[in-house]
């Protein structure tokens, strides 16, 4: 199993374009990172149907599926950053998630997902000070999860389903801060002593859950003729980041590595959502997710006089979306078979005084007769950092998803 996982990870690039929370957990991947969900503003956790795929926040909705669904997603994101008059931009290409779900008739439905929950990715070289001290800043961290799930409809009240999923956490983290020779406080005759000395602080680590193989999500789904609702609860857990600190002088002199572990207590999360369908194919949806952080996060390192903790706040997502489903009839005009999406969201980050406001447009383009769909979404917005310690970020992203629908193991 581990070899398969390593192969999959080797074929994917996990990353994040945001620089907020680099020393803590990085950027949170909202609602599993699916292109179809992003196109409607991250709303629609309560919407059922074979073309919806696996939901990380609501494992109960796949009980109503009748076909096998496979989904893979890609993200291209561009971010412009600004703080105190300084500006620069970063780009990112990643594969936030892919998932597979398949129904088993009266035995319910099963699924599995691989998705990225938090990530940091930046590699920049900058010049600091009047003597232009060359400084390298590199962060590469990814907290990803393998999420198996199971769901079934209640035997008597068939409009209700219950589901559960386990989140097996894996990942790695790398941080490198390198600074060239600083001669600002030296006389001209003494600068020779510094030479080309470079001081580097390396930190390497891995991610897992402390004292437990996984954390869990449980959900209840109601599907009515026009309205659908869900409620879910995700258990609290403690992320364990095992770190090796390595301080180097010009890559020649290396001090003895120091081992340390930091523990991040992630609180429970409550999520709910509704979907209202009218005129057969039009859907209005709203979702809410809430996680009440109450403890600061110890940063990955405090070298070079950096802050030792990241202050937290209540993490909340409010999403509102609209979707017009495409016609299921293959001989209808193509534009009538396309699914159209629109949405917006407001999010408070787990990082104190950081807020996000965004909007999106999306569409699902059918490919062939069997239900395969190419999902495309465009999203943009701004992250506000009121504290002054973090960067304001203006972001624009393009997500592409491939949704395959089939009847594996079922009679024709």
N, C-alpha and C positions, 0 to 999 in steps of 0.2 A: 504493500500500500504506500509506504514512504517513497519508494522509487517512482511510482506513478505520480505522486504529488510533486516530487522534485522535477519531473519531466514537464508537468503542466506549468509549474512556476518558471521553469527555464524558457518556456515558449511565450511567457507573458511579461509585460513591463508594468509593475505597480508603481504608481507615483502620485504626486499631488503638486499643483502649481502654487497653492497658497503658502505663504511664509509665516502665517499666524500659528502660534503654538508649536513651533519647531522643537523646542526643548521639552515639551510636554508629550502630547500624543500626536500632534500634527492636525491635519484636516480630517474631519469626519465625513465618510461617504454616506450620503443621505439615502435612506430607503433602498439600499442594495445596488444603486447605480444603474438601474435598467433604463434604456433609452425611451421605452414607451411610458414609463412612470415619470421620467424627467420631462417629457413633452407636455404633460398636463400638470406641471408644477409640483411634482412629487405627491400628488393626491391620487386616490383610487385604490387604496388598500382593501376596500370592501367590495370592489367590482369583481364579479366572477365571470368565468368564460374560458374556453380553451385557449384563447389568444392572450391571456393575461400573464401566464407564467407563475413562477414561485415567488411568494412574498416573504421577505425576511421578517417583517413586523406582524404578518398575519398568516401563520402556517395553516389556518383552518379553511381558507377559501378554496383550495384545490380539491376538496371533497366533492365539489360540484362539476369537476372536469370530466369529460367523456373521452378525451384523446391525450396521447402522449405529447408533451411540450418540451422542446429544447430551446434554450435562449443563451446567446453570447453577446456581450456589449463591449464597445470601445469608446474612448473619450479623448478628444483633443480640446485642451483648455489653454487659453491665453489670459494672463493676468498682468495688469498695469498697477504698480505699487507707488504710493506716495506717503511721505512723512517729513514734516518740517521742511518742505521745499525740495527734498531729495526724491528722485524718480528713477525707476528702472522696471523692466518687464521680464517675466519668466513664462516659459511654455512647458506643456506636459502632454505626453501621449501615454495612455494607460488602458488596461482592460480591467475595469472595476469588478466585473462579476460574470459568471456563467452558471446556469442551473438546468436541472433536468427533473421533470415530474411525470409520473405515469399513474393512471387510475387502475384500480383492481376490483371494479364492480362493487359488490356488496361488502368487500373487505376494506373499502376506503381507498386512499391514495397515498403514495409515497413520493418523496422527492429528495434531492440533494443539491446543494449550492456551494460554490466557492466564491467568496466575495471579500472585498477589502473593507474593513471597518474604519481604520485610521491610517494615515500615511503622511510622510514628509519626504520631499525630494527637491533639493536645491544644490547646485554646484556653481559657485561664482568666485571670480577673482576681482578684488577691488584694491584701490590705492587709498591709503589713509594717511592723514597728516600732511604737514608742509613739505616733508621729505619724501612723500609718496611711498610709504611703507607698503610693500606688496602683501596682501592678506588673502588667504584662501578659506572660503566657508563652504563646507560640504555636509549635507544631511541626507541620508537615505534610510528611511525607516518605513516598515510596513507591518501593520497588525492585520492579518487576514484570518479567515475562519472557514472551516468546512462545516456545513450546516445540514445534517440529515433531518428529515421531518416526516411525520405521519399524521394523517387526518381521516376522519370518517363522519358520515352523517348519522344523526341519532336514529335509532330503529323505528320509533313511533312518530316523533316530530321531525319529519324529513326536511323541513325548512331550516333546521339548525344543524350545524356541524361543530366539532371540536377538533383542535389540532395542537401538536406540540413539536418543538424542534430543539436540538442540542447544538450548541455553538462550541466547536473544538478550535481553540485559539493556537495559532502558530505565528512565526514572523521573525524578523531580524531588524537590527538597527545599527547604523554606522554614523558617527559624527567625527569630523576632522576640522580643526581650527589651526591654521598655520600662519605665522607672522614672520616677515623678513626682518633684517637688522634695523634697529631703531637708533639713529645717530643724532636725534634732535637735541639731546642734552650734553653732547660731547663736543669738545673743541675740534677744530679742523685737524690738529696734529694727532689726535687720539682715535680718529675714525678707523685707522688701519687695523686696530685691535679687534674690531667687530667682524671685519671681513664679510663673508656671505652667510653668516650664521642664521639659521632659520629654526624657530621654535614651533613645534607641532604637538598638538594634544589630540590623540586618537582615542575614540571610544567605540568598542564593538560589543554587541549584545544580542540576546534572543528574547522572544516574547512567549509567555505561556500563562496559564491560570494557576494561581497559588493553591496547592493542596487539593486540586480537583481536576478531573479530565475535561470538564466543559461547564458552561452555564446554559440556562434553558429559557425558552419562551413558550407560553401557553396561550391559546386564543379560542374565542367562541365567535361563530359567524351565523348571522341570520340572513337568508335570502328570500325576499318576498317577490311578488309579481312585479312591483315597480321599485321598491326600496330594499336596500341591503345595508346591514350594519355589522361591525365587528368590534370586539374589545380584546386587547392582549396585554399580558404582563410578562416582563422579562426580569429574571432574577438578578439581584446584585451579585457582584463578583470582584475579586481582586486580581488585577493584572500584575504579573511578576516579570520584571525586566532585568535579566542577569547581564551584568556589564563587566568588561575588562577595560581598565584605563591604562593608557600607554603614553608616557610623556617622552618626546624625542628632541634631540638637539642636532639639527642638520642631517638627520637620517643616519648619523654615525653613532652617537652616544644615546643609548636607550636605558632609561631607568627600569627597575623591576616592575612588571605590570601589577596593577592593583585591582583586585576583584571586589565588586560591590553589587548589591541588588537593590532596586527601588520597587516599592509596592504602590500601586495606584488603585485606590478603592473606587470602583465604578458603581454608582447607585442603581437601584431598580428603575425600570422604565415602564410607563403606562402609555398605551397607544389606542386610539379609537378612530373610526372613520365611518362615513356613510356614502352611499351612492343612490341617487334618485334618477330613474329612467323615465323619459316621457317621449311620446311620438315614436315609440318602438326603438329607435336607434340613437337617441340623444341622451346624454348622461351628464348630470351635475354632481360633483363629488367634493367632499371636504374631509380632511384628516388632521388629527392632532396627536403629537407625541411629546411626552414630558419626562425629563430625567432630572432629579433634584440634587445636583452636586452640592456637597456641603463641606468638602475638605480640599485644601490646595494640593496641587500635583508637584511632587519633587521633580526638578528638572534633571535632564540627562547628565549635566555637568555644570560646575560653577567656576571653571577656570577663566582666566583673563578677566576677572572681576565681574562675571556675569551673574544674573539673578539666580538664586538657588531654588525658587519655587515659582509656579504659575498659579495665580489666583483664579478661582473658579466661580461660576454662577449657575443659576438654573438653566438647563439646556432644554429649549422648547422649539418645536416646529409646528407652524400653522400653514396648511396648504389648501388651496382652492383650485379646482380644475374643471374643465369641460372636455367631453369627448363625443364626437359623432362617429358611431361605428360604421364601417363600410358594409355594403351589401354582401351577403354570403353567396349570392347567385353569380356564378362564373360568367354568364352571358349578359349580365348587366354592363352598361358602359364602365370603362375602367375607372374614371374619376369618381363614379358613384361607389365603387368597391374600395376606394381609399379611405382609411380612417384618419380623421382630423382631430388635433388636440390643441388645447390652449390652457395655460395655468399660471399661477403665481404663488409665491411663498414668502413667509417671514420666519426667520430663525434667529434665536439667541444661541451663540456658541457656548461651549463649556468654559471657554476662556473669558474671564471677567471683562465686562464693558465692550464686548465684541458682538455686533449684530449684523445680520445679513438680510437683504431684500432683493428678490429676484423674480424674473418672469421667463416664460418659455413658450415656444411654438413647436409643434411636432406633427408628424404624419406617419402612417403605416402603409407601405406600398405592397400589395399582394404580388407574389411571384408564382405563377403557375396555378394549377387547379387544386393542389393538395393542402393549401392553407399556409404555406411558407410566406413570411412577411419580412420586409426590410423596414425597420423602424428608424426614423431620422428625427432628431430634435435639436433645436437651437435654444440656448439659454444664456441669459446675461443678468447682471445685477451688480451690486456693490456691497462690500463688507466694511462696516464702520467700526473703527477702534477709538472709542471715546476716551480711553485712559491716556492716550498719548504715547504709550510704550510700544504699541503694535502699529503696523502699517495699515493705512486705508487701502483697499483693493477693489479695483474695477475689473470684473471678470467677464469673459465670453467663452462659451463652450459649445462644442458640437458632439453629440452622442450618436453612435450608430449601433443598432441592434439587429441581430438576425434571429428570427423566431421560426422554428420548425415545428410543425404540427403533424402528427402521424397516428396510425392505429396499430402500433406494434403489439403483437400477441393477440390481436382480436380477429375474429372471423370477418370476412368481407360481407 
